[in-house]
Amino acid sequence: MSMTPILKTPFFAPRPQEHGFSLVEVLVALVILSIGMLGLAGMQTRSLRDNHGSLMRSQATTAANDIIDRMRANPVQARLGLYDIGLGTSPVLNPPPAPIFNADLVEWKGNPASDVEDRWGLARLPLGDGSVAMVGNKITVIVIWDDLRSGVANAQIQIETEL
C-alpha cells in the first residue's frame, strides 16, 4: 500500500481580501473627529473672549488719550487743575456758556443711559469710570471697567504723560 502524503489544509482557509471599513473603525474615527471638533470649539470660544478683552482695553486707551488731548487743547484750565476728577464722580454740565473743561469732562464721562452707538468716552465700557489728576506738569489718567467676559472683574489702565 503506497502512502500518498495528505496535504494539510489550515482550519481557517484564507478569505479573499475584504474591502471597506468595519463599524469599530468608523466609531473610532468619529470619536477622534469629535475630540478634535471640541478642541476647535474651545479655541474659538477663548479667541472670542480674548478679542473682546482686547476691544475693551483699546476703548479704555482711546478714552484716556481723549481726555489727555482735550487737556492739551485747553492747557490754561488744565494747569489750574480744573480737569481733576475722581473715580465715581460725575460732572454736572453747567448751563451755557459752560467752561470748556466742564463740557469736556461731561463728554468724557459719558452718558451710560444712552444707546451704545451714541455713547462716548467711558460710557462705551461696561461700568466704565475714570479719574484725572494733574500734579505739576504731569497728567495721570486711570480708566477702570468691568471685563467679566474676559475673566477680569476690575480691569484698569493707567496712563501718565506730560501736558
MODELLER restraints for C-alpha pairs under 7 A, 6 or more apart:
rsr = mdl.restraints
at = mdl.atoms
rsr.add(forms.Gaussian(group=physical.xy_distance, feature=features.Distance(at['CA:49:A'], at['CA:149:A']), mean=6.12, stdev=0.5))
rsr.add(forms.Gaussian(group=physical.xy_distance, feature=features.Distance(at['CA:49:A'], at['CA:150:A']), mean=5.26, stdev=0.5))
rsr.add(forms.Gaussian(group=physical.xy_distance, feature=features.Distance(at['CA:50:A'], at['CA:150:A']), mean=6.07, stdev=0.5))
rsr.add(forms.Gaussian(group=physical.xy_distance, feature=features.Distance(at['CA:52:A'], at['CA:150:A']), mean=7.00, stdev=0.5))
rsr.add(forms.Gaussian(group=physical.xy_distance, feature=features.Distance(at['CA:53:A'], at['CA:147:A']), mean=6.67, stdev=0.5))
rsr.add(forms.Gaussian(group=physical.xy_distance, feature=features.Distance(at['CA:53:A'], at['CA:150:A']), mean=5.41, stdev=0.5))
rsr.add(forms.Gaussian(group=physical.xy_distance, feature=features.Distance(at['CA:56:A'], at['CA:125:A']), mean=6.57, stdev=0.5))
rsr.add(forms.Gaussian(group=physical.xy_distance, feature=features.Distance(at['CA:60:A'], at['CA:143:A']), mean=6.25, stdev=0.5))
rsr.add(forms.Gaussian(group=physical.xy_distance, feature=features.Distance(at['CA:63:A'], at['CA:121:A']), mean=5.05, stdev=0.5))
rsr.add(forms.Gaussian(group=physical.xy_distance, feature=features.Distance(at['CA:63:A'], at['CA:122:A']), mean=6.17, stdev=0.5))
rsr.add(forms.Gaussian(group=physical.xy_distance, feature=features.Distance(at['CA:64:A'], at['CA:141:A']), mean=6.17, stdev=0.5))
rsr.add(forms.Gaussian(group=physical.xy_distance, feature=features.Distance(at['CA:64:A'], at['CA:143:A']), mean=6.77, stdev=0.5))
rsr.add(forms.Gaussian(group=physical.xy_distance, feature=features.Distance(at['CA:67:A'], at['CA:108:A']), mean=6.59, stdev=0.5))
rsr.add(forms.Gaussian(group=physical.xy_distance, feature=features.Distance(at['CA:70:A'], at['CA:104:A']), mean=6.87, stdev=0.5))
rsr.add(forms.Gaussian(group=physical.xy_distance, feature=features.Distance(at['CA:71:A'], at['CA:78:A']), mean=5.55, stdev=0.5))
rsr.add(forms.Gaussian(group=physical.xy_distance, feature=features.Distance(at['CA:72:A'], at['CA:163:A']), mean=6.03, stdev=0.5))
rsr.add(forms.Gaussian(group=physical.xy_distance, feature=features.Distance(at['CA:77:A'], at['CA:101:A']), mean=6.87, stdev=0.5))
rsr.add(forms.Gaussian(group=physical.xy_distance, feature=features.Distance(at['CA:81:A'], at['CA:134:A']), mean=6.30, stdev=0.5))
rsr.add(forms.Gaussian(group=physical.xy_distance, feature=features.Distance(at['CA:82:A'], at['CA:101:A']), mean=6.68, stdev=0.5))
rsr.add(forms.Gaussian(group=physical.xy_distance, feature=features.Distance(at['CA:83:A'], at['CA:101:A']), mean=6.09, stdev=0.5))
rsr.add(forms.Gaussian(group=physical.xy_distance, feature=features.Distance(at['CA:83:A'], at['CA:132:A']), mean=6.70, stdev=0.5))
rsr.add(forms.Gaussian(group=physical.xy_distance, feature=features.Distance(at['CA:84:A'], at['CA:132:A']), mean=4.91, stdev=0.5))
rsr.add(forms.Gaussian(group=physical.xy_distance, feature=features.Distance(at['CA:84:A'], at['CA:133:A']), mean=4.85, stdev=0.5))
rsr.add(forms.Gaussian(group=physical.xy_distance, feature=features.Distance(at['CA:84:A'], at['CA:134:A']), mean=6.52, stdev=0.5))
rsr.add(forms.Gaussian(group=physical.xy_distance, feature=features.Distance(at['CA:85:A'], at['CA:131:A']), mean=5.27, stdev=0.5))
rsr.add(forms.Gaussian(group=physical.xy_distance, feature=features.Distance(at['CA:85:A'], at['CA:132:A']), mean=5.22, stdev=0.5))
rsr.add(forms.Gaussian(group=physical.xy_distance, feature=features.Distance(at['CA:85:A'], at['CA:133:A']), mean=6.77, stdev=0.5))
rsr.add(forms.Gaussian(group=physical.xy_distance, feature=features.Distance(at['CA:86:A'], at['CA:130:A']), mean=6.96, stdev=0.5))
rsr.add(forms.Gaussian(group=physical.xy_distance, feature=features.Distance(at['CA:86:A'], at['CA:131:A']), mean=4.51, stdev=0.5))
rsr.add(forms.Gaussian(group=physical.xy_distance, feature=features.Distance(at['CA:86:A'], at['CA:132:A']), mean=6.53, stdev=0.5))
rsr.add(forms.Gaussian(group=physical.xy_distance, feature=features.Distance(at['CA:87:A'], at['CA:129:A']), mean=6.16, stdev=0.5))
rsr.add(forms.Gaussian(group=physical.xy_distance, feature=features.Distance(at['CA:87:A'], at['CA:130:A']), mean=5.34, stdev=0.5))
rsr.add(forms.Gaussian(group=physical.xy_distance, feature=features.Distance(at['CA:87:A'], at['CA:131:A']), mean=5.06, stdev=0.5))
rsr.add(forms.Gaussian(group=physical.xy_distance, feature=features.Distance(at['CA:88:A'], at['CA:129:A']), mean=6.68, stdev=0.5))
rsr.add(forms.Gaussian(group=physical.xy_distance, feature=features.Distance(at['CA:91:A'], at['CA:105:A']), mean=6.45, stdev=0.5))
rsr.add(forms.Gaussian(group=physical.xy_distance, feature=features.Distance(at['CA:91:A'], at['CA:106:A']), mean=5.66, stdev=0.5))
rsr.add(forms.Gaussian(group=physical.xy_distance, feature=features.Distance(at['CA:92:A'], at['CA:106:A']), mean=6.83, stdev=0.5))
rsr.add(forms.Gaussian(group=physical.xy_distance, feature=features.Distance(at['CA:93:A'], at['CA:102:A']), mean=6.26, stdev=0.5))
rsr.add(forms.Gaussian(group=physical.xy_distance, feature=features.Distance(at['CA:93:A'], at['CA:103:A']), mean=6.31, stdev=0.5))
rsr.add(forms.Gaussian(group=physical.xy_distance, feature=features.Distance(at['CA:93:A'], at['CA:106:A']), mean=6.28, stdev=0.5))
rsr.add(forms.Gaussian(group=physical.xy_distance, feature=features.Distance(at['CA:107:A'], at['CA:120:A']), mean=6.61, stdev=0.5))
rsr.add(forms.Gaussian(group=physical.xy_distance, feature=features.Distance(at['CA:107:A'], at['CA:121:A']), mean=6.71, stdev=0.5))
rsr.add(forms.Gaussian(group=physical.xy_distance, feature=features.Distance(at['CA:108:A'], at['CA:120:A']), mean=6.70, stdev=0.5))
rsr.add(forms.Gaussian(group=physical.xy_distance, feature=features.Distance(at['CA:108:A'], at['CA:121:A']), mean=4.63, stdev=0.5))
rsr.add(forms.Gaussian(group=physical.xy_distance, feature=features.Distance(at['CA:108:A'], at['CA:122:A']), mean=6.17, stdev=0.5))
rsr.add(forms.Gaussian(group=physical.xy_distance, feature=features.Distance(at['CA:109:A'], at['CA:121:A']), mean=6.03, stdev=0.5))
rsr.add(forms.Gaussian(group=physical.xy_distance, feature=features.Distance(at['CA:109:A'], at['CA:122:A']), mean=5.26, stdev=0.5))
rsr.add(forms.Gaussian(group=physical.xy_distance, feature=features.Distance(at['CA:109:A'], at['CA:123:A']), mean=6.42, stdev=0.5))
rsr.add(forms.Gaussian(group=physical.xy_distance, feature=features.Distance(at['CA:109:A'], at['CA:129:A']), mean=6.94, stdev=0.5))
rsr.add(forms.Gaussian(group=physical.xy_distance, feature=features.Distance(at['CA:110:A'], at['CA:119:A']), mean=6.37, stdev=0.5))
rsr.add(forms.Gaussian(group=physical.xy_distance, feature=features.Distance(at['CA:110:A'], at['CA:120:A']), mean=5.37, stdev=0.5))
rsr.add(forms.Gaussian(group=physical.xy_distance, feature=features.Distance(at['CA:110:A'], at['CA:121:A']), mean=5.62, stdev=0.5))
rsr.add(forms.Gaussian(group=physical.xy_distance, feature=features.Distance(at['CA:110:A'], at['CA:122:A']), mean=5.87, stdev=0.5))
rsr.add(forms.Gaussian(group=physical.xy_distance, feature=features.Distance(at['CA:110:A'], at['CA:123:A']), mean=4.86, stdev=0.5))
rsr.add(forms.Gaussian(group=physical.xy_distance, feature=features.Distance(at['CA:111:A'], at['CA:119:A']), mean=6.33, stdev=0.5))
rsr.add(forms.Gaussian(group=physical.xy_distance, feature=features.Distance(at['CA:111:A'], at['CA:123:A']), mean=5.84, stdev=0.5))
rsr.add(forms.Gaussian(group=physical.xy_distance, feature=features.Distance(at['CA:112:A'], at['CA:119:A']), mean=6.81, stdev=0.5))
rsr.add(forms.Gaussian(group=physical.xy_distance, feature=features.Distance(at['CA:112:A'], at['CA:123:A']), mean=4.93, stdev=0.5))
rsr.add(forms.Gaussian(group=physical.xy_distance, feature=features.Distance(at['CA:116:A'], at['CA:124:A']), mean=6.55, stdev=0.5))
rsr.add(forms.Gaussian(group=physical.xy_distance, feature=features.Distance(at['CA:122:A'], at['CA:128:A']), mean=5.13, stdev=0.5))
rsr.add(forms.Gaussian(group=physical.xy_distance, feature=features.Distance(at['CA:122:A'], at['CA:129:A']), mean=5.92, stdev=0.5))
rsr.add(forms.Gaussian(group=physical.xy_distance, feature=features.Distance(at['CA:125:A'], at['CA:145:A']), mean=6.07, stdev=0.5))
rsr.add(forms.Gaussian(group=physical.xy_distance, feature=features.Distance(at['CA:126:A'], at['CA:145:A']), mean=5.79, stdev=0.5))
rsr.add(forms.Gaussian(group=physical.xy_distance, feature=features.Distance(at['CA:126:A'], at['CA:146:A']), mean=5.49, stdev=0.5))
rsr.add(forms.Gaussian(group=physical.xy_distance, feature=features.Distance(at['CA:127:A'], at['CA:145:A']), mean=5.30, stdev=0.5))
rsr.add(forms.Gaussian(group=physical.xy_distance, feature=features.Distance(at['CA:127:A'], at['CA:146:A']), mean=5.68, stdev=0.5))
rsr.add(forms.Gaussian(group=physical.xy_distance, feature=features.Distance(at['CA:128:A'], at['CA:144:A']), mean=5.71, stdev=0.5))
rsr.add(forms.Gaussian(group=physical.xy_distance, feature=features.Distance(at['CA:128:A'], at['CA:145:A']), mean=4.29, stdev=0.5))
rsr.add(forms.Gaussian(group=physical.xy_distance, feature=features.Distance(at['CA:128:A'], at['CA:146:A']), mean=6.96, stdev=0.5))
rsr.add(forms.Gaussian(group=physical.xy_distance, feature=features.Distance(at['CA:129:A'], at['CA:143:A']), mean=5.87, stdev=0.5))
rsr.add(forms.Gaussian(group=physical.xy_distance, feature=features.Distance(at['CA:129:A'], at['CA:144:A']), mean=5.43, stdev=0.5))
rsr.add(forms.Gaussian(group=physical.xy_distance, feature=features.Distance(at['CA:129:A'], at['CA:145:A']), mean=6.43, stdev=0.5))
rsr.add(forms.Gaussian(group=physical.xy_distance, feature=features.Distance(at['CA:130:A'], at['CA:142:A']), mean=5.38, stdev=0.5))
rsr.add(forms.Gaussian(group=physical.xy_distance, feature=features.Distance(at['CA:130:A'], at['CA:143:A']), mean=4.28, stdev=0.5))
rsr.add(forms.Gaussian(group=physical.xy_distance, feature=features.Distance(at['CA:130:A'], at['CA:144:A']), mean=6.06, stdev=0.5))
rsr.add(forms.Gaussian(group=physical.xy_distance, feature=features.Distance(at['CA:131:A'], at['CA:141:A']), mean=5.72, stdev=0.5))
rsr.add(forms.Gaussian(group=physical.xy_distance, feature=features.Distance(at['CA:131:A'], at['CA:142:A']), mean=5.24, stdev=0.5))
rsr.add(forms.Gaussian(group=physical.xy_distance, feature=features.Distance(at['CA:131:A'], at['CA:143:A']), mean=6.65, stdev=0.5))
rsr.add(forms.Gaussian(group=physical.xy_distance, feature=features.Distance(at['CA:132:A'], at['CA:140:A']), mean=5.83, stdev=0.5))
rsr.add(forms.Gaussian(group=physical.xy_distance, feature=features.Distance(at['CA:132:A'], at['CA:141:A']), mean=4.66, stdev=0.5))
rsr.add(forms.Gaussian(group=physical.xy_distance, feature=features.Distance(at['CA:132:A'], at['CA:142:A']), mean=6.65, stdev=0.5))
rsr.add(forms.Gaussian(group=physical.xy_distance, feature=features.Distance(at['CA:133:A'], at['CA:139:A']), mean=5.88, stdev=0.5))
rsr.add(forms.Gaussian(group=physical.xy_distance, feature=features.Distance(at['CA:133:A'], at['CA:140:A']), mean=5.24, stdev=0.5))
rsr.add(forms.Gaussian(group=physical.xy_distance, feature=features.Distance(at['CA:133:A'], at['CA:141:A']), mean=6.58, stdev=0.5))
rsr.add(forms.Gaussian(group=physical.xy_distance, feature=features.Distance(at['CA:134:A'], at['CA:140:A']), mean=6.29, stdev=0.5))
rsr.add(forms.Gaussian(group=physical.xy_distance, feature=features.Distance(at['CA:137:A'], at['CA:162:A']), mean=5.65, stdev=0.5))
rsr.add(forms.Gaussian(group=physical.xy_distance, feature=features.Distance(at['CA:137:A'], at['CA:163:A']), mean=5.58, stdev=0.5))
rsr.add(forms.Gaussian(group=physical.xy_distance, feature=features.Distance(at['CA:138:A'], at['CA:160:A']), mean=6.88, stdev=0.5))
rsr.add(forms.Gaussian(group=physical.xy_distance, feature=features.Distance(at['CA:138:A'], at['CA:161:A']), mean=5.75, stdev=0.5))
rsr.add(forms.Gaussian(group=physical.xy_distance, feature=features.Distance(at['CA:138:A'], at['CA:162:A']), mean=4.64, stdev=0.5))
rsr.add(forms.Gaussian(group=physical.xy_distance, feature=features.Distance(at['CA:138:A'], at['CA:163:A']), mean=6.26, stdev=0.5))
rsr.add(forms.Gaussian(group=physical.xy_distance, feature=features.Distance(at['CA:139:A'], at['CA:160:A']), mean=5.53, stdev=0.5))
rsr.add(forms.Gaussian(group=physical.xy_distance, feature=features.Distance(at['CA:139:A'], at['CA:161:A']), mean=5.33, stdev=0.5))
rsr.add(forms.Gaussian(group=physical.xy_distance, feature=features.Distance(at['CA:139:A'], at['CA:162:A']), mean=5.88, stdev=0.5))
rsr.add(forms.Gaussian(group=physical.xy_distance, feature=features.Distance(at['CA:139:A'], at['CA:163:A']), mean=6.53, stdev=0.5))
rsr.add(forms.Gaussian(group=physical.xy_distance, feature=features.Distance(at['CA:140:A'], at['CA:158:A']), mean=6.97, stdev=0.5))
rsr.add(forms.Gaussian(group=physical.xy_distance, feature=features.Distance(at['CA:140:A'], at['CA:159:A']), mean=5.77, stdev=0.5))
rsr.add(forms.Gaussian(group=physical.xy_distance, feature=features.Distance(at['CA:140:A'], at['CA:160:A']), mean=4.46, stdev=0.5))
rsr.add(forms.Gaussian(group=physical.xy_distance, feature=features.Distance(at['CA:140:A'], at['CA:161:A']), mean=6.72, stdev=0.5))
rsr.add(forms.Gaussian(group=physical.xy_distance, feature=features.Distance(at['CA:141:A'], at['CA:158:A']), mean=5.65, stdev=0.5))
rsr.add(forms.Gaussian(group=physical.xy_distance, feature=features.Distance(at['CA:141:A'], at['CA:159:A']), mean=5.23, stdev=0.5))
rsr.add(forms.Gaussian(group=physical.xy_distance, feature=features.Distance(at['CA:141:A'], at['CA:160:A']), mean=6.40, stdev=0.5))
rsr.add(forms.Gaussian(group=physical.xy_distance, feature=features.Distance(at['CA:142:A'], at['CA:157:A']), mean=5.80, stdev=0.5))
rsr.add(forms.Gaussian(group=physical.xy_distance, feature=features.Distance(at['CA:142:A'], at['CA:158:A']), mean=4.42, stdev=0.5))
rsr.add(forms.Gaussian(group=physical.xy_distance, feature=features.Distance(at['CA:142:A'], at['CA:159:A']), mean=6.51, stdev=0.5))
rsr.add(forms.Gaussian(group=physical.xy_distance, feature=features.Distance(at['CA:143:A'], at['CA:156:A']), mean=5.60, stdev=0.5))
rsr.add(forms.Gaussian(group=physical.xy_distance, feature=features.Distance(at['CA:143:A'], at['CA:157:A']), mean=5.44, stdev=0.5))
rsr.add(forms.Gaussian(group=physical.xy_distance, feature=features.Distance(at['CA:143:A'], at['CA:158:A']), mean=6.49, stdev=0.5))
rsr.add(forms.Gaussian(group=physical.xy_distance, feature=features.Distance(at['CA:144:A'], at['CA:154:A']), mean=6.51, stdev=0.5))
rsr.add(forms.Gaussian(group=physical.xy_distance, feature=features.Distance(at['CA:144:A'], at['CA:155:A']), mean=5.58, stdev=0.5))
rsr.add(forms.Gaussian(group=physical.xy_distance, feature=features.Distance(at['CA:144:A'], at['CA:156:A']), mean=4.31, stdev=0.5))
rsr.add(forms.Gaussian(group=physical.xy_distance, feature=features.Distance(at['CA:144:A'], at['CA:157:A']), mean=6.63, stdev=0.5))
rsr.add(forms.Gaussian(group=physical.xy_distance, feature=features.Distance(at['CA:145:A'], at['CA:154:A']), mean=5.82, stdev=0.5))
rsr.add(forms.Gaussian(group=physical.xy_distance, feature=features.Distance(at['CA:145:A'], at['CA:155:A']), mean=5.41, stdev=0.5))
rsr.add(forms.Gaussian(group=physical.xy_distance, feature=features.Distance(at['CA:145:A'], at['CA:156:A']), mean=6.53, stdev=0.5))
rsr.add(forms.Gaussian(group=physical.xy_distance, feature=features.Distance(at['CA:146:A'], at['CA:152:A']), mean=7.00, stdev=0.5))
rsr.add(forms.Gaussian(group=physical.xy_distance, feature=features.Distance(at['CA:146:A'], at['CA:153:A']), mean=5.36, stdev=0.5))
rsr.add(forms.Gaussian(group=physical.xy_distance, feature=features.Distance(at['CA:146:A'], at['CA:154:A']), mean=5.10, stdev=0.5))
rsr.add(forms.Gaussian(group=physical.xy_distance, feature=features.Distance(at['CA:146:A'], at['CA:155:A']), mean=6.05, stdev=0.5))
rsr.add(forms.Gaussian(group=physical.xy_distance, feature=features.Distance(at['CA:147:A'], at['CA:153:A']), mean=5.65, stdev=0.5))
rsr.add(forms.Gaussian(group=physical.xy_distance, feature=features.Distance(at['CA:147:A'], at['CA:154:A']), mean=6.65, stdev=0.5))
rsr.add(forms.Gaussian(group=physical.xy_distance, feature=features.Distance(at['CA:147:A'], at['CA:155:A']), mean=6.19, stdev=0.5))
